[in-house]
Structure formats: C-alpha cells, structure tokens
C-alpha cells in the first residue's frame, strides 16, 4: 500500500483549523479518519517488519546457543568425565599413601635392626630395598592416571572457552557465590597459596639471604599497659 502523502494530511488539518468556528462536516471527519487509518497502517507495517527481523535474530541466536550447548556436552561431563577424574585422583592418593607407608615401615625396620650380625643385617637390607623399589613403582601408574585427569581438564577447558566465546561473555563477577568469594578472600588474607610450582614463589636462596643479613638493634620503647594488652587481643 502506498504511503500517505504528508501534504494531504497537512491540508486536511489546515482545513479543519480554518473551520474550527464552523460546523465540521461529516465528510471532513471521515476524510481525516481515512488518512489517519492509512497512516497507522503504514506504521504498523513498519513495526511488524522490525519485530519480525528482531524475532528472526533471536531465533537464530537461540539456534546457535542450542548447538553450542550440545557441543558443550554437559551431561557427558557430569556423568562420565568428571566422576572418572575424581576416581583417578582418589586412586592416586591411595597409591601414594600406600607407597609412603611401605617405605616408612621398611626404613623403621632397618633403623631398629641389630647391625652387629653383619650377614643377617645385610640380608635384611637387601630384602627391604627390594620392597622399597617395588613400592616406588607406583609412580608409573600415577603418571598415567594424572595424564587422564589432565586430558579431562583440557577437554572441559576447550568446551567452556568455546561456549563463553559463543555467548560473548565479558569479564564480570569472578565468583558465583558469596561463599566462594569469602574463601578466596581468606586464602589471599592468610597467604594460603599452597606449594609453589618450579620458578614461582620465593626460592630458598632468597630466604637464606633474608636471615643472613644482620638486623639492626632497636632501642627499647616504653609501652604503656594498654599497648601491652592490645598485643594479646
């Protein structure tokens, strides 16, 4: 439908304005109503097109997100990979604990043995050394288990990164809950960083240098009773 000319609408409004003190005819009212209806029809056609275009964009976005969620494989991660990684870590802890106990028991036996009988002591040492070597073989299986856990973490990282890129997520809140935020603040406040990796943290030489430098003696300062009490609060 052709758009209504603005001049026609302005002419009709001007005509009604000139006749504001006269009786307006029914024909004038109907003409104004017709032009107004045509104008509104054009407006609604334009609005329908914009809404349709936006709805198509939303539908396309939902379709892409459905594909990305499918690629994320959340069910497979929850039911298979993450539980399997937990079992592997549990087996690593159990194997490490067993090997440690075995090695310590062998060491305690050798320390408590009577070394006066050289032949018997030598045979005992050889026996316990074989047991220690067998206990240390857990490292091979542990390495294989750790490789499986690393593979699972890389699998999760790849899919989560792809999903985050697809949804266009930006840097926002770093914590998903208040408990997580409090735990992170506690670790930072108490320096609960755990063992550092190679090349990170402060090395032993730096620590030794800190203790090897002489500390200048400080003159004793007079403290009142309130300051002393504050130290024990």
C-alpha positions, 0 to 999 in steps of 0.5 A: 500500500502506498504511503500517505502523502504528508501534504494531504494530511497537512491540508486536511488539518489546515482545513479543519483549523480554518473551520474550527468556528464552523460546523465540521462536516461529516465528510471532513471527519471521515476524510481525516479518519481515512488518512489517519487509518492509512497512516497507522497502517503504514506504521504498523507495517513498519513495526511488524517488519522490525519485530519480525527481523528482531524475532528472526535474530533471536531465533537464530541466536537461540539456534546457535546457543542450542548447538553450542550447548550440545557441543558443550556436552554437559551431561557427558561431563557430569556423568562420565568425565568428571566422576572418572577424574575424581576416581583417578585422583582418589586412586592416586592418593591411595597409591601414594599413601600406600607407597609412603607407608611401605617405605616408612615401615621398611626404613623403621625396620632397618633403623631398629635392626641389630647391625652387629650380625653383619650377614643377617643385617645385610640380608635384611637390607637387601630384602627391604630395598627390594620392597622399597623399589617395588613400592616406588613403582607406583609412580608409573601408574600415577603418571598415567592416571594424572595424564587422564585427569589432565586430558579431562581438564583440557577437554572441559577447558576447550568446551567452556572457552568455546561456549563463553566465546559463543555467548560473548561473555565479558569479564564480570563477577569472578565468583558465583557465590558469596561463599566462594568469594569469602574463601578466596578472600581468606586464602589471599588474607592468610597467604594460603597459596599452597606449594609453589610450582618450579620458578614461582614463589620465593626460592630458598636462596632468597630466604637464606639471604633474608636471615643472613643479613644482620638486623639492626638493634632497636632501642627499647620503647616504653609501652604503656599497659594498654599497648601491652594488652592490645598485643594479646587481643 
